[in-house]
Structures are given as structure tokens and as C-alpha cells.
């Protein structure tokens, strides 16, 4: 079974984002994917988020999305849930 980790971000502090990514990467279950959706962070560039993921995760398939406008957390997670393809979801 595939577990999809759904991560909504909005101006994530880099230190905390790195800790979350490294935590996901350390999981022993091998069939995990990460889907990240940025809610139009005004102070953290979307490409910087992608860079941090590539620097801190080794074996996890990752998909990235960026909202066209700020939707807030509930709508962002709703969209992530619709996009996810896993058998189980972990909301982060």
C-alpha cells in the first residue's frame, strides 16, 4: 500500500521545513510519496521550497503544486486530498 504525505505550506520557516522533510525521509516504510502545496507564500519562494526538498530527501517521490491565490489551510488540504493517489493519507 502507498502512503501519501500531504503537506500544505505557507511561509514555512526553513529550519522547521527541513526537520519535517528529514523526518519523512527517515521513515522505514518504503512506499511513501510526498505531495506539497504552497499557499502563495509571500516570503518564501516556491523554488526555494523545491530546493530544500531535493537537498533533504533521498528516496521519496515528491510532487509540488502552488496555489494561484491564497486559499487558507482547509481548502489547500482539500485540494491536496483530491490530488493524492495513495491508499492512505498522512496530513502534515
N, C-alpha and C positions, 0 to 999 in steps of 0.2 A: 504494500500500500504506500501511496505517496502522501507525504505531509507537505502542505503549502503553508509557509510562514508569510503572513500578510502584515506588512509594515507601512503604516501611514506616518509621514514625517512632515514637520513644519518647523523650519529654522532649527534643526537638531544641533545641539552642542556637539562638536566633533568628538570630544572625549567620550560622551555617552553613546553616540552612534557607533564608534569603534568598539566599545565594550559590548554592545548588543550584537554587532556583527561577529566578533570573536566568539561570543557565547554560542551563536548559531553554528559557527564553523567547528566548534569543539564537540558538537553532538555526535554520539556514536552511531545513531541510526543513519543509514546511508542514503535513503530515498527522500531527501528534503529539497524543496525548491523555495526560493525567496522571491516574493513579489513586493516591490517598493513603489509607493505612490506618493509623490511630493505634492503638498497642497499649496503650491505657489509661494514657497519660502521667499520672503523679500531680502533676507540677508545671507542665505546660503545658496550658492549657485548649484543648480541641478547637476552640472557636470562634476562638481566637487563631490557630491554625494556618490556619483558613479565611481569616481576615482577612489574614494575611501572603501567602497565595496570591493573593488578589484585588488586593493592593497591588503585587505584584511580577511578575505575569504578565498579558499583554495578550491574546494570540490563541490560547491553548491551552485546549481543553475540559478541564475538571477534574471528577473525581468524588471524593467524600470518604466515608470509612467509619470507624467507630470500633468496635474490638473490645469485646465485652461484658465480657470479663475479659482479663487479660494472657496472651497465648499464646506469647510469645517470637518471635524473628525468623523461624525456619523455618516455623512454622505460619502466621504472618502473611503471609509471601511465598507460601505455598501457597494461601492464601485469595485473595490478590491475583491470582495466576495464573489461578485458576478464574473470577474476575470479569472478567478482561480480555477485550477484544473485538478487539484489534489483530491484524494479520498478523504482527508482530514485537514482541518484548518487550525492554525495556531495564530491568534491575533496578538500583535506586538505593538 
